[in-house]
């Protein structure tokens, strides 16, 4: 069964260190331990972060993840409130990831 992994990316394809303030994320569809689709989306969470307060921003991210059928999030860092929200959504999280975003997703697809 295919999974969708969301990971923040910078313009060079590296993991963007800020999850909740990421300007861009990639959605990777993984099936049979391989990436079958890779789509990068400008989410502008960096500029939207402080506009409506933390609760509204968390809601915005939750809606994005639900709308895109995300099962797993890989990120370098996220705050405790965001982490609790993703746990309550029952999403798998892998934190502390660095380097090339596609390579990170490929490792996760193979079971780490």
C-alpha positions as CSV (number, residue, x, y, z in Angstrom):
1,X,0.0,0.0,0.0
2,X,1.3,3.4,-1.0
3,X,2.3,6.0,1.7
4,X,2.7,9.7,1.3
5,X,5.6,11.3,3.1
6,X,5.9,15.0,3.6
7,X,9.3,16.6,4.0
8,X,10.3,20.3,4.0
9,X,12.8,21.1,1.2
10,X,15.0,24.0,0.4
11,X,15.7,25.3,-3.2
12,X,18.7,22.9,-3.5
13,X,16.8,19.7,-2.6
14,X,18.2,19.6,1.0
15,X,16.0,19.1,4.0
16,X,14.8,22.6,5.1
17,X,15.6,22.7,8.9
18,X,12.3,24.5,9.8
19,X,9.1,22.4,9.6
20,X,6.4,24.8,10.7
21,X,8.1,27.7,9.0
22,X,9.1,25.9,5.8
23,X,8.5,27.8,2.6
24,X,8.3,24.6,0.5
25,X,7.6,20.9,1.1
26,X,7.8,17.8,-0.9
27,X,5.2,15.1,-1.1
28,X,6.7,11.8,-1.9
29,X,4.5,8.8,-2.7
30,X,6.2,5.6,-1.8
31,X,5.2,2.2,-2.9
32,X,7.1,-1.1,-2.7
33,X,10.0,0.7,-1.0
34,X,10.4,3.1,-3.9
35,X,9.5,6.7,-4.6
36,X,6.8,6.6,-7.3
37,X,6.0,10.3,-7.3
38,X,7.7,13.5,-6.0
39,X,5.9,16.8,-5.9
40,X,7.2,20.0,-4.4
41,X,4.7,22.6,-3.3
42,X,5.3,26.2,-2.1
43,X,3.3,26.3,1.2
44,X,4.7,29.6,2.4
45,X,4.5,28.5,6.0
46,X,7.4,30.9,6.8
47,X,5.4,34.0,5.9
48,X,2.1,32.6,7.2
49,X,3.4,31.4,10.6
50,X,2.8,34.5,12.6
51,X,-0.2,35.9,10.8
52,X,-3.1,34.2,12.7
53,X,-1.6,32.7,15.8
54,X,-0.2,29.3,16.6
55,X,-3.6,27.5,16.7
56,X,-4.6,28.7,13.3
57,X,-1.2,27.9,11.8
58,X,-1.3,24.4,13.2
59,X,-4.8,24.0,11.7
60,X,-3.5,25.2,8.3
61,X,-0.8,22.5,8.4
62,X,-3.1,19.8,9.6
63,X,-5.5,20.6,6.7
64,X,-2.7,20.5,4.2
65,X,-1.6,17.1,5.5
66,X,-5.1,15.7,5.5
67,X,-5.9,17.1,2.0
68,X,-2.8,15.4,0.6
69,X,-3.3,12.1,2.4
70,X,0.0,12.3,4.2
71,X,0.9,9.2,6.4
72,X,4.4,10.3,7.5
73,X,6.3,13.5,8.2
74,X,10.1,13.7,8.1
75,X,11.7,16.9,9.4
76,X,14.8,18.2,11.1
77,X,12.9,19.9,13.9
78,X,9.5,20.9,15.1
79,X,8.1,22.4,18.3
80,X,6.3,20.4,21.0
81,X,2.9,21.7,20.1
82,X,3.3,20.7,16.4
83,X,4.6,17.3,17.5
84,X,1.6,16.7,19.7
85,X,-0.7,17.7,16.9
86,X,0.9,15.3,14.5
87,X,0.8,12.5,17.1
88,X,-3.0,13.2,17.6
89,X,-3.4,12.8,13.9
90,X,-1.6,9.4,14.2
91,X,1.0,10.4,11.7
92,X,4.4,8.7,11.8
93,X,7.2,11.3,12.5
94,X,10.9,11.1,11.9
95,X,12.8,14.0,13.3
96,X,16.4,15.0,13.2
97,X,16.7,14.2,9.4
98,X,19.3,16.2,7.4
99,X,20.9,16.1,3.9
100,X,19.3,15.5,0.6
101,X,15.5,15.2,1.0
102,X,15.0,12.5,-1.7
103,X,17.7,10.4,-0.1
104,X,16.1,10.8,3.3
105,X,12.8,9.6,1.9
106,X,14.4,6.7,0.1
107,X,16.0,5.5,3.4
108,X,12.6,5.8,5.1
109,X,10.9,3.9,2.2
110,X,13.4,1.0,2.7
111,X,12.6,1.0,6.5
112,X,15.2,3.5,7.5
